[in-house]
Structures are given as structure tokens and as C-alpha cells.
Amino acid sequence: MRTYDFSPLWRSTVGFDRLFDLLDETQRAVEDNYPPYNIERLGDDCYQISLALAGFSPDELAITAEHNVLTVEGRKADKEGREYLYQGISSRPFKRQFNLADYVQVTKASFDNGLLRIELVREIPEAMKPRRIAINTAPVEQSANPRAG
């Protein structure tokens, strides 16, 4: 994988620290493919993350959303007295993190047939949405401006 130098961008941008940190982190991350997952766009501002968790039960999973990071953790309860001749179904503990954009919130999670589905929605506050500004057509009266001099 290539590595990129973002230092020229640092000189001409303000407030993109988090984006550059995410890009740097992604370049350094060692990819662990367990558990397998999908990320789907269900609509303009609706998303779903599905994780394949065969052999896990809902009480062995933990989902937390904090500071624009969604974390899914799983830990199987130890089952003593089992002797596997072959173990192809992984039951190792895992921790999978997803970085969320601003205003993306987890709305619900469900577990069915070994699939954990997490639904997310981007809800932009009214104050952040674009608004139309009315143009005044009446002539502007000249008033005494205390700053003019």
C-alpha cells in the first residue's frame, strides 16, 4: 500500500485535523478481517452495518458509540469440557471500530440468524442546514453612521 505525505495540506487548511488523523491511521492500520462485515447505504442519510457473528449470542456482544466512533466487541464465554477435532467456526474475542461522520447517530441494533445489524442515520441540526435568505427590495434609507467620519 502506498503512503501519502499530507504535510502540504496542513499548511493550507484549517480544521481538518480529524480527517488527516483518520487518513494517517488508515495507512498504518493492520487489516484484520474478523469478523466479516458489510456497510450499506439504505438512503440519502441512512446506513446499515452488518457483522457476521456465527456462534455468538447477543449477551456476548457490546456496542458503544462515543465521540464519532462506533465500537462493536465480542467475547465468547468459555465452554469447558469441549474437545474439538476441527474448529472452523471462529470464536475468538474481537473489537471492531467504525469512524462515524459528524451528526451520524446509531438508531438501533438487531441480532438475527448470526447477523448483527446496526442502523445509523445522519441527522443534521436545523441550525446547520442551508437556509434561504430573503432579499429586501425596499430602498435602504441612509442613516447616520457613527463610524463614518
Secondary structure, 3 states (H helix, E strand, C coil): CCCCCCHHHHHHCCCCHHHHHHHHHHHHCCCCCCCCEEEEECCCCEEEEEEECCCCCHHHEEEEEECCEEEEEECCCCCCCCCCCCCCCCCCCEEEEEECCCCEEEEEEEEECCEEEEEEEECCCHHHCCCCCCCCCCCCCCCCCCCCC
